[in-house]
Amino acid sequence: METIETRPGSAVPRVPVAISVIALLGALALGFFAVGALIDPAGLLPAGSEPAAGLRTYAHLMAVRNVAIVLVVAFVVVRREARVLAFLLALLGIVQAFDAVLGAADGQLLQTVVPGILSIVFFSAAYYLTRHRP
């Protein structure tokens, strides 16, 4: 992996464009669900489920946390901090893996397969960044 000099005498690994794109797409997906949760909290529920009291509060909490992660990922991608980005990609992978487990527990095929694939992509990108150092 190439390095870039941020200060005289200090070099940090350059993050490959593909890895940056993966991280930004993951962050955008979180942002999409954050906005969706704010617009239509019932959209978080499986089809046919009845909204319960507190759903809007849950949607707001989810949105705030997702937006925070989106901002941090974007900041780290812009700064090209490979080690921190690897950690954040692993975090995104863990979140998606848990989403896949919950989707499977609820018998939701789409909510199992898509997060499962995304978790593999995020874990692979994080692994790449941790193994390809200057």
C-alpha positions as protocol buffer text, in pm:
chain_id: "A"
residue {
  index: 1
  type: MET
  ca { x: 0 y: 0 z: 0 }
}
residue {
  index: 2
  type: GLU
  ca { x: 130 y: 346 z: -85 }
}
residue {
  index: 3
  type: THR
  ca { x: 198 y: 602 z: 184 }
}
residue {
  index: 4
  type: ILE
  ca { x: 138 y: 973 z: 195 }
}
residue {
  index: 5
  type: GLU
  ca { x: 329 y: 1224 z: 403 }
}
residue {
  index: 6
  type: THR
  ca { x: 106 y: 1422 z: 636 }
}
residue {
  index: 7
  type: ARG
  ca { x: 395 y: 1593 z: 813 }
}
residue {
  index: 8
  type: PRO
  ca { x: 764 y: 1592 z: 729 }
}
residue {
  index: 9
  type: GLY
  ca { x: 902 y: 1254 z: 826 }
}
residue {
  index: 10
  type: SER
  ca { x: 565 y: 1089 z: 894 }
}
residue {
  index: 11
  type: ALA
  ca { x: 390 y: 863 z: 649 }
}
residue {
  index: 12
  type: VAL
  ca { x: 48 y: 702 z: 679 }
}
residue {
  index: 13
  type: PRO
  ca { x: -94 y: 428 z: 455 }
}
residue {
  index: 14
  type: ARG
  ca { x: -292 y: 557 z: 158 }
}
residue {
  index: 15
  type: VAL
  ca { x: -641 y: 408 z: 161 }
}
residue {
  index: 16
  type: PRO
  ca { x: -729 y: 248 z: -175 }
}
residue {
  index: 17
  type: VAL
  ca { x: -1019 y: 418 z: -355 }
}
residue {
  index: 18
  type: ALA
  ca { x: -1221 y: 94 z: -359 }
}
residue {
  index: 19
  type: ILE
  ca { x: -1200 y: 67 z: 20 }
}
residue {
  index: 20
  type: SER
  ca { x: -1304 y: 432 z: 57 }
}
residue {
  index: 21
  type: VAL
  ca { x: -1603 y: 369 z: -171 }
}
residue {
  index: 22
  type: ILE
  ca { x: -1705 y: 63 z: 33 }
}
residue {
  index: 23
  type: ALA
  ca { x: -1687 y: 265 z: 354 }
}
residue {
  index: 24
  type: LEU
  ca { x: -1883 y: 556 z: 208 }
}
residue {
  index: 25
  type: LEU
  ca { x: -2151 y: 328 z: 62 }
}
residue {
  index: 26
  type: GLY
  ca { x: -2189 y: 160 z: 400 }
}
residue {
  index: 27
  type: ALA
  ca { x: -2220 y: 499 z: 565 }
}
residue {
  index: 28
  type: LEU
  ca { x: -2473 y: 612 z: 304 }
}
residue {
  index: 29
  type: ALA
  ca { x: -2681 y: 300 z: 369 }
}
residue {
  index: 30
  type: LEU
  ca { x: -2687 y: 386 z: 739 }
}
residue {
  index: 31
  type: GLY
  ca { x: -2781 y: 744 z: 650 }
}
residue {
  index: 32
  type: PHE
  ca { x: -3059 y: 620 z: 424 }
}
residue {
  index: 33
  type: PHE
  ca { x: -3210 y: 411 z: 704 }
}
residue {
  index: 34
  type: ALA
  ca { x: -3170 y: 702 z: 947 }
}
residue {
  index: 35
  type: VAL
  ca { x: -3369 y: 934 z: 722 }
}
residue {
  index: 36
  type: GLY
  ca { x: -3623 y: 659 z: 652 }
}
residue {
  index: 37
  type: ALA
  ca { x: -3670 y: 600 z: 1023 }
}
residue {
  index: 38
  type: LEU
  ca { x: -3737 y: 970 z: 1079 }
}
residue {
  index: 39
  type: ILE
  ca { x: -3982 y: 996 z: 790 }
}
residue {
  index: 40
  type: ASP
  ca { x: -4169 y: 670 z: 851 }
}
residue {
  index: 41
  type: PRO
  ca { x: -4085 y: 495 z: 1180 }
}
residue {
  index: 42
  type: ALA
  ca { x: -4332 y: 215 z: 1097 }
}
residue {
  index: 43
  type: GLY
  ca { x: -4109 y: 133 z: 800 }
}
residue {
  index: 44
  type: LEU
  ca { x: -3865 y: -21 z: 1049 }
}
residue {
  index: 45
  type: LEU
  ca { x: -4117 y: -292 z: 1130 }
}
residue {
  index: 46
  type: PRO
  ca { x: -4173 y: -618 z: 943 }
}
residue {
  index: 47
  type: ALA
  ca { x: -4469 y: -615 z: 703 }
}
residue {
  index: 48
  type: GLY
  ca { x: -4801 y: -655 z: 880 }
}
residue {
  index: 49
  type: SER
  ca { x: -4669 y: -547 z: 1221 }
}
residue {
  index: 50
  type: GLU
  ca { x: -4863 y: -296 z: 1426 }
}
residue {
  index: 51
  type: PRO
  ca { x: -4672 y: 13 z: 1544 }
}
residue {
  index: 52
  type: ALA
  ca { x: -4644 y: 32 z: 1922 }
}
residue {
  index: 53
  type: ALA
  ca { x: -4599 y: 321 z: 2160 }
}
residue {
  index: 54
  type: GLY
  ca { x: -4241 y: 436 z: 2167 }
}
residue {
  index: 55
  type: LEU
  ca { x: -4168 y: 348 z: 1803 }
}
residue {
  index: 56
  type: ARG
  ca { x: -4100 y: 711 z: 1713 }
}
residue {
  index: 57
  type: THR
  ca { x: -3856 y: 743 z: 2005 }
}
residue {
  index: 58
  type: TYR
  ca { x: -3677 y: 426 z: 1894 }
}
residue {
  index: 59
  type: ALA
  ca { x: -3661 y: 558 z: 1537 }
}
residue {
  index: 60
  type: HIS
  ca { x: -3512 y: 887 z: 1657 }
}
residue {
  index: 61
  type: LEU
  ca { x: -3250 y: 709 z: 1867 }
}
residue {
  index: 62
  type: MET
  ca { x: -3156 y: 486 z: 1574 }
}
residue {
  index: 63
  type: ALA
  ca { x: -3133 y: 785 z: 1340 }
}
residue {
  index: 64
  type: VAL
  ca { x: -2908 y: 984 z: 1573 }
}
residue {
  index: 65
  type: ARG
  ca { x: -2666 y: 695 z: 1618 }
}
residue {
  index: 66
  type: ASN
  ca { x: -2658 y: 621 z: 1245 }
}
residue {
  index: 67
  type: VAL
  ca { x: -2593 y: 984 z: 1155 }
}
residue {
  index: 68
  type: ALA
  ca { x: -2305 y: 997 z: 1406 }
}
residue {
  index: 69
  type: ILE
  ca { x: -2147 y: 688 z: 1245 }
}
residue {
  index: 70
  type: VAL
  ca { x: -2198 y: 837 z: 896 }
}
residue {
  index: 71
  type: LEU
  ca { x: -2019 y: 1158 z: 994 }
}
residue {
  index: 72
  type: VAL
  ca { x: -1727 y: 976 z: 1155 }
}
residue {
  index: 73
  type: VAL
  ca { x: -1682 y: 740 z: 858 }
}
residue {
  index: 74
  type: ALA
  ca { x: -1690 y: 1032 z: 614 }
}
residue {
  index: 75
  type: PHE
  ca { x: -1437 y: 1226 z: 824 }
}
residue {
  index: 76
  type: VAL
  ca { x: -1201 y: 928 z: 843 }
}
residue {
  index: 77
  type: VAL
  ca { x: -1227 y: 861 z: 469 }
}
residue {
  index: 78
  type: VAL
  ca { x: -1143 y: 1225 z: 394 }
}
residue {
  index: 79
  type: ARG
  ca { x: -848 y: 1210 z: 637 }
}
residue {
  index: 80
  type: ARG
  ca { x: -739 y: 878 z: 482 }
}
residue {
  index: 81
  type: GLU
  ca { x: -672 y: 719 z: 820 }
}
residue {
  index: 82
  type: ALA
  ca { x: -629 y: 352 z: 727 }
}
residue {
  index: 83
  type: ARG
  ca { x: -613 y: 211 z: 1081 }
}
residue {
  index: 84
  type: VAL
  ca { x: -918 y: 398 z: 1203 }
}
residue {
  index: 85
  type: LEU
  ca { x: -1106 y: 317 z: 884 }
}
residue {
  index: 86
  type: ALA
  ca { x: -1028 y: -53 z: 933 }
}
residue {
  index: 87
  type: PHE
  ca { x: -1181 y: -32 z: 1281 }
}
residue {
  index: 88
  type: LEU
  ca { x: -1492 y: 147 z: 1149 }
}
residue {
  index: 89
  type: LEU
  ca { x: -1533 y: -106 z: 868 }
}
residue {
  index: 90
  type: ALA
  ca { x: -1515 y: -385 z: 1126 }
}
residue {
  index: 91
  type: LEU
  ca { x: -1779 y: -202 z: 1330 }
}
residue {
  index: 92
  type: LEU
  ca { x: -2004 y: -176 z: 1023 }
}
residue {
  index: 93
  type: GLY
  ca { x: -1945 y: -547 z: 962 }
}
residue {
  index: 94
  type: ILE
  ca { x: -2048 y: -634 z: 1316 }
}
residue {
  index: 95
  type: VAL
  ca { x: -2364 y: -423 z: 1289 }
}
residue {
  index: 96
  type: GLN
  ca { x: -2458 y: -591 z: 960 }
}
residue {
  index: 97
  type: ALA
  ca { x: -2382 y: -938 z: 1098 }
}
residue {
  index: 98
  type: PHE
  ca { x: -2617 y: -875 z: 1391 }
}
residue {
  index: 99
  type: ASP
  ca { x: -2881 y: -741 z: 1149 }
}
residue {
  index: 100
  type: ALA
  ca { x: -2849 y: -1064 z: 951 }
}
residue {
  index: 101
  type: VAL
  ca { x: -2891 y: -1274 z: 1266 }
}
residue {
  index: 102
  type: LEU
  ca { x: -3201 y: -1075 z: 1364 }
}
residue {
  index: 103
  type: GLY
  ca { x: -3339 y: -1109 z: 1009 }
}
residue {
  index: 104
  type: ALA
  ca { x: -3289 y: -1485 z: 1025 }
}
residue {
  index: 105
  type: ALA
  ca { x: -3453 y: -1504 z: 1368 }
}
residue {
  index: 106
  type: ASP
  ca { x: -3755 y: -1318 z: 1227 }
}
residue {
  index: 107
  type: GLY
  ca { x: -3767 y: -1539 z: 918 }
}
residue {
  index: 108
  type: GLN
  ca { x: -3701 y: -1242 z: 687 }
}
residue {
  index: 109
  type: LEU
  ca { x: -3497 y: -1361 z: 387 }
}
residue {
  index: 110
  type: LEU
  ca { x: -3405 y: -1018 z: 251 }
}
residue {
  index: 111
  type: GLN
  ca { x: -3312 y: -884 z: 597 }
}
residue {
  index: 112
  type: THR
  ca { x: -3086 y: -1187 z: 638 }
}
residue {
  index: 113
  type: VAL
  ca { x: -2912 y: -1209 z: 301 }
}
residue {
  index: 114
  type: VAL
  ca { x: -2838 y: -841 z: 232 }
}
residue {
  index: 115
  type: PRO
  ca { x: -2686 y: -762 z: 574 }
}
residue {
  index: 116
  type: GLY
  ca { x: -2498 y: -1095 z: 560 }
}
residue {
  index: 117
  type: ILE
  ca { x: -2338 y: -1000 z: 228 }
}
residue {
  index: 118
  type: LEU
  ca { x: -2262 y: -648 z: 350 }
}
residue {
  index: 119
  type: SER
  ca { x: -2097 y: -782 z: 665 }
}
residue {
  index: 120
  type: ILE
  ca { x: -1866 y: -998 z: 453 }
}
residue {
  index: 121
  type: VAL
  ca { x: -1778 y: -698 z: 234 }
}
residue {
  index: 122
  type: PHE
  ca { x: -1705 y: -477 z: 536 }
}
residue {
  index: 123
  type: PHE
  ca { x: -1502 y: -743 z: 717 }
}
residue {
  index: 124
  type: SER
  ca { x: -1304 y: -812 z: 398 }
}
residue {
  index: 125
  type: ALA
  ca { x: -1225 y: -444 z: 350 }
}
residue {
  index: 126
  type: ALA
  ca { x: -1119 y: -410 z: 715 }
}
residue {
  index: 127
  type: TYR
  ca { x: -901 y: -720 z: 682 }
}
residue {
  index: 128
  type: TYR
  ca { x: -738 y: -579 z: 370 }
}
residue {
  index: 129
  type: LEU
  ca { x: -651 y: -255 z: 547 }
}
residue {
  index: 130
  type: THR
  ca { x: -500 y: -438 z: 845 }
}
residue {
  index: 131
  type: ARG
  ca { x: -288 y: -670 z: 627 }
}
residue {
  index: 132
  type: HIS
  ca { x: -160 y: -426 z: 364 }
}
residue {
  index: 133
  type: ARG
  ca { x: 59 y: -179 z: 549 }
}
residue {
  index: 134
  type: PRO
  ca { x: 368 y: -2 z: 417 }
}
